Amino acid sequence: MGFFHAISYGFKHFADFSGRASRSEFWWWFLFSIIIGLLSLIPVIGWLLAIIMFLPNLSMQVRRLHDTGRSGWYWLLAFIPLIGFICLLVFYLQDSKPGENEYGPNPKGIGNAAPAA
């Protein structure tokens, strides 16, 4: 998945907490969030962008956790100083679980069951 496709998909599914997000989708979205974060150095625009980006960022992180076979509730680890950040970073860096899991099919299509004929 490319940069612009990941951004488009992220905004189209800004409140979708089901399904899975591939590593490339997540990291392209992360890069976009950093670029937006640089714009937020302007005070008034910063608050507006933080409000606009909160839900899409959260849903992308939850879908990424789903892709690694974890519940979205693991996102709450972010509230544990340093250790939570390190745990989440390790989870986000892991490859997709092959095949389908309880959150849906593999976004890369690897290991998914063939459709019934």
WODA-V929494 format. One record per backbone hydrogen bond with DSSP energy under -1.0 kcal/mol. CO is the residue of the C=O (numbers start at 1). NH is the residue of the N-H. If there is no record, write none. Layout:
co=CO nh=NH
co=CO nh=NH
This chain:
co=2 nh=6
co=3 nh=7
co=4 nh=8
co=5 nh=9
co=6 nh=10
co=7 nh=11
co=8 nh=12
co=9 nh=13
co=11 nh=14
co=13 nh=16
co=22 nh=26
co=23 nh=27
co=24 nh=28
co=25 nh=29
co=26 nh=30
co=27 nh=31
co=28 nh=32
co=29 nh=33
co=30 nh=34
co=31 nh=35
co=32 nh=36
co=33 nh=37
co=34 nh=38
co=35 nh=39
co=36 nh=40
co=38 nh=41
co=39 nh=42
co=42 nh=46
co=43 nh=47
co=44 nh=48
co=45 nh=49
co=46 nh=50
co=47 nh=51
co=48 nh=52
co=49 nh=53
co=50 nh=54
co=53 nh=57
co=54 nh=58
co=55 nh=59
co=56 nh=60
co=57 nh=61
co=58 nh=62
co=59 nh=63
co=60 nh=64
co=61 nh=65
co=62 nh=66
co=63 nh=21
co=63 nh=67
co=64 nh=68
co=65 nh=70
co=66 nh=69
co=67 nh=97
co=71 nh=74
co=72 nh=75
co=73 nh=76
co=74 nh=77
co=75 nh=78
co=76 nh=79
co=77 nh=80
co=80 nh=84
co=81 nh=83
co=82 nh=86
co=83 nh=87
co=84 nh=88
co=85 nh=89
co=86 nh=90
co=87 nh=91
co=88 nh=92
co=89 nh=93
co=101 nh=104
co=104 nh=101
co=106 nh=109
co=110 nh=99
